[in-house]
């Protein structure tokens, strides 16, 4: 296995000649999570009483923006002096003109995210995830996503240029696949043309045309997504060296298509990272697990932040493993993401 210290100075691949100082922009989904805890899954036509219900804030886009912001600030930081040096985080997306949209924007603002790029769509609903948690089955969940306002982001809006809510282009753009795929593809193309580095979290997994992979600086996927997108089975049942060989093979598929850095997250087993010249496995932080919701989003926020702050990819992965380990020790999505002073 190659050294896990990948050692690439991450400032170099970052492309935007226009970004004067580090900044992160997320273009993606914002959802209200409606979670019902049940003793079992109701049968067709059956009405049953649930054990409990809660609403939460989610959506991979919003979660990752919150992760970038919280992990870059101490809780309660508010004055210009407190925030000196904090990386600005801009969220771009759409919510409906309903109570979920209002709650979402005020919660993102409280976390330190600039919400001026969030459109409020009149007459539409905010995106919703209806989640049933089967408590008898160890908390196994079933999720129905309704895109609602998230579905209103059109490719045309991004054809000429990326949005610039902070007045300039970001040093890193984060994308996921919870907004319409044609819109994501247009954004990838525009970012590539404008020289903006992109981190794509290809989740939930959908096939991407091969020609778009060259627009991706950092591809971050879990093992299931890596297998789906590469169109090959991933057998991780062997020993460490067989596992790394297998991950290297799948990462090689994306590198050959033009991705610069491939990061495959493996839950409690850590992370595999590869570039065309180096690769390695970095273990997760051992911790007590309460709820893994938003572990991936926390990892991505911390990884992105560390990169724009000039850390190497290996350092960024280690930092992100630490942040995600804190998140899995707490319940919930955005509320489980740690502030800087909790790391
Ligand atoms: P999710 O969809 O649940 O948010 P994911 O499938 O996208 O997550 P994972 O690979 O499960 O992503 O986890 C992302 C990262 O979170 C891991 O690389 C690791 O750093 C951390 N993590 C996840 N599970 C654990 C665990 N049990 N113990 C320690 N760290 C964990």
Boltz pocket constraint, residues with backbone or C-beta under 6 A from the ligand:
constraints:
  - pocket:
      binder: B
      contacts: [[A, 222], [A, 223], [A, 264], [A, 265], [A, 266], [A, 267], [A, 268], [A, 269], [A, 270], [A, 271], [A, 284], [A, 285], [A, 286], [A, 287], [A, 289], [A, 292], [A, 293], [A, 294], [A, 295], [A, 296], [A, 297], [A, 299], [A, 320], [A, 321], [A, 322], [A, 324], [A, 325], [A, 328]]
      max_distance: 6.0
